[in-house]
């Protein structure tokens, strides 16, 4: 997994402690969206809420 994706997962864990893949995704690899110079990680927390963290990436 690329470093930028690993960084976003760590950022989400620091913010919310326990995070889980979003929706029907079984792994975090399935929970990323890329576009317009942004990388987004979609994930759920223990209360079943969906959250997004993002990072600007170079194209």
Buried (B, 14 or more C-beta within 10 A) or exposed (E): EEEBBEBBBEBBEEEBEEBEBBEEBEEBEEBBEEEEEEBBBBBBBEEEEEBEBEBEEEE
